[in-house]
């Protein structure tokens, strides 16, 4: 089963955007993320609806951060993405006709629910500001040079 990496990708984009005091185009963000600008625009539209980013059209336009990083948690961003399924694993069938499978589902369901609750609790604790702080600490260890085009070459 393919992993859904949208949350990781969006967080990556937001941290890049926070380092630039100007609008950033979908094309520039797509280059950073090694994806298609359409993918960036689709993701950013959901963030815009929640007020996390804004967009400016025309020459010199692009996407801009429009939220307080200290007030936004990873859970907020996860929700803005439509709350995708957290775990790739699940029960074989939801309404089994077999008593053995019922027992298996009961055990796994409670484990899955506990794992999801733990993950959501952690997402609620981490803010975009704390991610940015961690990024800056890592950047400092690499000499404090930030170049939006070449940051991935550190």
Secondary structure, 3 states (H helix, E strand, C coil): CCCCCHHHHHHHHHHHHHCCCCCECHHHHHHHHCCCHHHHHHHHHHHHHCCCEEEECCCCCEEEECCCCCCCEHHHHHHHCCCCCCCCCCCCCCCCCCHHHHHHHHHHHHHHHHHHHHHHHHHHHCEHHHHHHHHHHHHHHCCCCCCCCCHHHC
